[in-house]
Amino acid sequence: MTDHAFTESVVEQAALGWLEAIGWSVAHGPDIAPDMPAAERANYGEVVLGARLRDPLLLRLLSGDRRARGAEQFTGRTV
């Protein structure tokens, strides 16, 4: 292994940091699992957390961001 090897954890932490920096809400997976009080999906088969995808897009739409219109159409079909 070289000094430049990436692990899944390194990549995940970097991605979470970037997403949080641009305004996305980051949560620890087990805290929002289906059987928890703060569940964000009904079961593990739901791979997209609809509210987490939809809510930031709605804020952009409400602020007049015209680019969000395509995203709204996309989320309407997928979530």
C-alpha positions, 0 to 999 in steps of 0.5 A: 500500500502506498502513502496515497491510498484512500479508504472509504472512510477518508472519501466519505468524511471528505464528501460529508465535509464538502456537502455540509460546507455548502449547506446540506444537513449531515446526520449519523446514519444510525440516528435516522435509521427506520426503527429510530424516533428520528427515522427519515425513511420507512425501510433500508430499501429507500436509498434516497432520503427524499426530504434531504434531497427535496428541502434544499431544492425547494429553498432554492426555488423559493429564492428564485433560482431558476436552475432548480426547476429541473431539479424539482422535476427530477425529484418529483419523478424519483422521490 
